[in-house]
Amino acid sequence: MTNRFHRRTVLGGILAAPFVSRANAQAATFKVGTILSVTGPAAFLGEDMRAGVELAVEEINAAGGIGGRKIEWFFYDGESQTQRALNATRRLLSQDKVDAIVGGGSMSGIAVAMAPMCEQAGVPFMSTEGAMSIIEPANERRFSFKSTADDDQVLERLAAWCIKTNQKNVALVADNSGFGQSAVEQMKIVAQRRGLNVTYESFNPADTDLTGQLTRVRASNAQVVVCWTVAPVGVVFLRQARQLGIKGRLVHSYGFVSQRYMDLAGDAVQDLLLLSVKFPVGDQLPASDPVRQPIVDLSGRFQKRYNRVPNQFVGQTYDAMKIVAEALKAGGPDKVKIRDALEKVRGYKGVSGVFNFSAERHSGLGSSDVVLLDWKNGRFNLADYA
Amino acid sequence: MPAFDATALIQVLIGGIGNGAVYGLVGLGFSLIYRSTGAVNFAQGEWVMLAGMAAAAGFTARWPLPVAAAAALVLVAAVGVLSYQIGVRRLRDPAPLLVTMVSIGIAIFTKGVVMVTLGKNPNGYPGVFGDALVRMGAVSVPAQTLIVIAACLAFVAALHLLFARSRIGLALRASAADADAAALVGIPVRRMVMFSFALAAAAGAVAGLVVTPLTLISYDQGTMLGFKGFSAAMLGGIASPLGAVAGGIVLGALEAVSSYQISSRFKDAVAFILFLLVLFARPHGLFGRRTGERV
């Protein structure tokens, strides 16, 4: 063990030597590490998330870097496996010696495991994943932040809509992954606070039949039926709900806002609503909306660079990198000062929403950054704005 | 627990049987290869996935659906034969354990090749009758679920005819019963093993082709389908193809009814416990026959 460690250190030293001298010869850089999963089950997110960080880094460097310092970007594939991602994290922290990490492996489970390592090393970590446990409890997560909306904010937005439309009987059909179960936990709190009657059903992301669960939902007379998953079985949910003649309004979480899923679901998406950040409908927002212009601008630049339309996953990593760049400008290269600067980011107009961080809240988005979408005429449309 | 509701229960049961028919077809593939080699073929689930992905790719390339499906079926059967030629035939001593290990390698390889060539996104295509529903009184069933069940029954019937009526079926049965004796009477045993790989792959392909319109398919779903199919084969008795199909249908129905009557949260656990209980009582599966230990 010691022997192996020693050999690796020596080898690392030899390999790193030419880089160090070259780096010294040039101007100093900021080193930013990124871990996202471009292979494995989360791969369908990873490619777009990677492109978001990449575009942000390219734009910052093309504009002359941060206060004259260019970003040196280290990217590793998390492979959708926590252990692989943690090895890469170790490498970023001890070998590449990055100033900050942006991106937590494209899966909440990975980001949750990465956070304590970044805490211990005292390196600021901007997660681009969903779960609240990445940044909570706040007193143990001093260096960890995230660029996505918290589940309690999203569910708060859902509850507000349910109350506005006078539909208080809700069913939450969530998968039993970390993503789904986090929603169930938060829903229990939100439901009690807002006086909703919620029934819960659960399923496995690998399931292919939800008839049992949905038959129970039908018997519960829920007016709103919410599905919480990122797996293709969400399409089965839509089809079988129609097949069983469920009367309630169907809602999918932000995990299902994907053009591909909508295409695959075909007719079953009629009357579906989706909880989402504003990114997919940037051009439909009222002109007064602060994030409309940033979204429209980024979409144009992204299409020019990658020849495809960006989605909200591009947006959440692009924002993450840009916000960290702001903090590097204010506090770098001192890692504690970078952290302090992140906590002071207020009113930052990103493409996912307006970010407000503070010492108590390391998650920048709020319920006003969440809207309801529908899918008509082959695109997402704004269905409920505020 | 909801109050007893017969129509709802029938509704749930039909969905479960549809799912179970898929498990059964996959289990049938396990059984065919087990009979000819004594091995558990872990690539079986990947073949199901490959069929769905290949047909979806053909459909996306604007091939007519029947053409895409037929091409996928032929492709997967060919992959089955190829797996035998490359992985099994060259083994000096194709012991069951060795063949099982090779099949794991084939599974990982297949999954990797599909990921690189056909991509990581879930894929699908419409069923023959689209999203049409068939109403039977208060119960409504997607037409595609009925097609899944029909395809399973048709495959089983065709296989039964093959085994019972044709010379090649007789030769297959003979090689499975006693390879040495079969070789002595002039049956090309190795070719029979190859043929059973092709049949097993075809069973998997049919499962993949009919289930994809209902559930979509992505490159990483083969493993779970294989696991369910293996459970089906174990439940029904892996040495009996018909038992494997029956085991699949029982497993699918159990899963569906337990998720409805007990709790969706314990669905997998309930199905698994019942599965264990069955195996405690009947170690050779519900429909398997106890075979004497060969010494």
HADDOCK unambig.tbl for C-alpha pairs under 7 A between the chains (distance, minus, plus):
assign (segid A and resid 41 and name CA) (segid B and resid 220 and name CA) 6.86 0.50 0.50
assign (segid A and resid 43 and name CA) (segid B and resid 120 and name CA) 6.52 0.50 0.50
assign (segid A and resid 44 and name CA) (segid B and resid 120 and name CA) 6.01 0.50 0.50
assign (segid A and resid 44 and name CA) (segid B and resid 121 and name CA) 5.89 0.50 0.50
assign (segid A and resid 201 and name CA) (segid B and resid 264 and name CA) 6.14 0.50 0.50
assign (segid A and resid 202 and name CA) (segid B and resid 264 and name CA) 5.44 0.50 0.50
assign (segid A and resid 202 and name CA) (segid B and resid 265 and name CA) 5.29 0.50 0.50
assign (segid A and resid 203 and name CA) (segid B and resid 264 and name CA) 6.25 0.50 0.50
assign (segid A and resid 203 and name CA) (segid B and resid 265 and name CA) 6.59 0.50 0.50
assign (segid A and resid 208 and name CA) (segid B and resid 215 and name CA) 5.72 0.50 0.50
assign (segid A and resid 209 and name CA) (segid B and resid 15 and name CA) 6.90 0.50 0.50
assign (segid A and resid 211 and name CA) (segid B and resid 12 and name CA) 5.52 0.50 0.50
assign (segid A and resid 211 and name CA) (segid B and resid 15 and name CA) 6.40 0.50 0.50
assign (segid A and resid 212 and name CA) (segid B and resid 12 and name CA) 5.51 0.50 0.50
assign (segid A and resid 212 and name CA) (segid B and resid 256 and name CA) 5.75 0.50 0.50
assign (segid A and resid 212 and name CA) (segid B and resid 257 and name CA) 6.76 0.50 0.50
assign (segid A and resid 212 and name CA) (segid B and resid 259 and name CA) 5.41 0.50 0.50
assign (segid A and resid 212 and name CA) (segid B and resid 260 and name CA) 4.17 0.50 0.50
assign (segid A and resid 213 and name CA) (segid B and resid 259 and name CA) 6.52 0.50 0.50
assign (segid A and resid 213 and name CA) (segid B and resid 260 and name CA) 5.95 0.50 0.50
assign (segid A and resid 213 and name CA) (segid B and resid 264 and name CA) 6.23 0.50 0.50
assign (segid A and resid 215 and name CA) (segid B and resid 8 and name CA) 6.57 0.50 0.50
assign (segid A and resid 216 and name CA) (segid B and resid 260 and name CA) 6.80 0.50 0.50
assign (segid A and resid 232 and name CA) (segid B and resid 122 and name CA) 6.78 0.50 0.50
assign (segid A and resid 232 and name CA) (segid B and resid 216 and name CA) 6.69 0.50 0.50
assign (segid A and resid 233 and name CA) (segid B and resid 215 and name CA) 6.51 0.50 0.50
assign (segid A and resid 236 and name CA) (segid B and resid 214 and name CA) 6.92 0.50 0.50
assign (segid A and resid 236 and name CA) (segid B and resid 215 and name CA) 5.92 0.50 0.50
assign (segid A and resid 243 and name CA) (segid B and resid 133 and name CA) 6.85 0.50 0.50
assign (segid A and resid 243 and name CA) (segid B and resid 140 and name CA) 6.48 0.50 0.50
assign (segid A and resid 243 and name CA) (segid B and resid 141 and name CA) 6.90 0.50 0.50
assign (segid A and resid 243 and name CA) (segid B and resid 142 and name CA) 6.98 0.50 0.50
assign (segid A and resid 244 and name CA) (segid B and resid 140 and name CA) 6.73 0.50 0.50
assign (segid A and resid 264 and name CA) (segid B and resid 124 and name CA) 6.39 0.50 0.50
